[in-house]
Amino acid sequence: MPTPRPARVAVAHAPVNLRVLLTAWAVLLALVLGVAQARAQEGVSVSHGISTFGALKYPADFTHLDYVNPDAPKGGEISIWAFGSFDSMNPYTTKGRAGGLASVFFESLLAGTADEIGAAYGLLAESIEYPADRSWVIFTLRPEARFSDGTPVTAQDVVFSHDLFRDKGLPSFRAVLRQQVERAEALDDRRVKFTFVPGVPTRDLPQLVGGLPVFSKAYYDAQGRDFEESTLEPLVGSGPYVLERIDVGQTIVYARDPDYWGADLPINVGRNNFDRIRVEYYADYNAAFEGFKGGSYTFRNEASSKIWATGYDFPAIDNGWVIKTDLPDGNMATGQSFVFNLRRPQFQDPRVREAIGLMFNFEWSNETLFYGIYERINSFWENSYLAAEGTPDAGEVALLRPLVDEGLLPAAILTDPAVMAPTSGTRQMDRGNLRRASALLDEAGWIVGEDGIRRKDGQTLKVEFLNDSQTFDRVINPYVENLRRAGIDAVNVRVDNAQATNRERSYDFDLLTAQFPMDYVPGSGLRQYFGSETADTSVFNKMGLKSPAVDRLIADVLAAGDDASLVTAVKALDRVLRAQRFWVPQWFKDTHTVAYYDMYEHPDPLPPYSLGNLDFWWYNAEKAQQLRDAGAIR
């Protein structure tokens, strides 16, 4: 028999005690209100989210995100493809090649949305508290937050996860975190406080630490794990999906956790709708397309313009089983480009890099190879209002002039238009660009010998393209031919997936294809991509850029206190980065070219900043059964 609760009985039958209790509650309420008023007077905000500039779109009592279907059914499977292979399920180390979506297990204190810029809302955290100068932040965890093994997520887990990233994370991230976070401490089981290093820009730091994945400390310790090691056994997280099955190097299946703690949170309503997400690996792009045609996987985000233009004429299309469509994409371009390794001696002279860039004929490639569906990338913030245009305005000049006066930038940066990718004619070899490139190489001292190859101080001007994609041969080979016409000993070096990863991480390459995905509110990631301090350790700063001027402008971006000054600082940084000529920009399109078996549905319209096929799309069971009955899918 359960033990009675005397206090509750006493209150029910003792009016005097009730009056005492009410008085106590009144005193407590006054104290709470007094503390809240004091906090407000101190300029401390307590909120359900945080925005870099301006107000949050969603109020504290929002019921779901505007772009989701709150009544979306749960169930079914969506399957996608991945390139090459994998041998690890740890996406946070340079060792091994992590499986696709391997971070799906983990959540963070805050989560962004697909229809706002610079905003984040509580996920593991139910509230966020910070002063006006954002010199510290306190997160209060939701009491119901649980890891997938059923144990509670605590402030100690958050501190532990931060310390892991600080001490054992990717080298470039360690450096950034140590420079900005003075300490992380658990105030109690549900409250964690981050204090930032005095003097560093703090505008984005609450979102930075609030975006760190959170791992189970108990599981990590019990298993004796090493965060820096590659492993096929993922750490325990609190996310909506858990690992169901692995076929090493070939297939990964993630299953929706039926006991997921956060399923009913307003920020999660209408999301995480698939029971399973399957990733199928293929050795090359053409094999992957054949797999899609045969129904081996069901959703394809098409990246090959040739296949998009000519390949979708198979029976599943003719029978109406597969939908092929363009969906709007409001994201900025990814900055895809050929990237120079500035650690190589032949690329030290910017005239050499400019000459090599002149020999890539985008216009011919787009018309002949890409069926005219792409536009040229010019800016690191292409397809956005942050891209530098024309000559610098007064605000940009104010940031650039001190760098010119100190000899860190040439004076021409103040008056010349922003560097644009060169334009070419309709033939593969543009003779005007060949003449310009040849003149630049002559000026740089690379002279053509009797064999047609340029040399300087007895060294051949050699350029190797590191390439692990068969489909990219058709892009690189004509580029190589053009470079050889200019006297450059260019070659397309085909390697397998593992070799490409190892050589890229050890900086053993001349040129490779990479991406520079930027944000509308750029933060500390700029230092990982472009900062001098990460040039020899970062997996993102592939070119090894070391520019004091760029470092100063990154600091200006991070210190910008309002949207107008941020735009000015980013444009100035973009202008200087483009003038460095460490890339040969490639191409982008402002649509998602997707094909999928007709059993998936999505909100209409889609949000501007996410396709969301694995996030807020859903499965139509009736349509799926019709496809199975027709033999379209397995």
Disulfide bonds with the S-S distance in Angstrom:
none
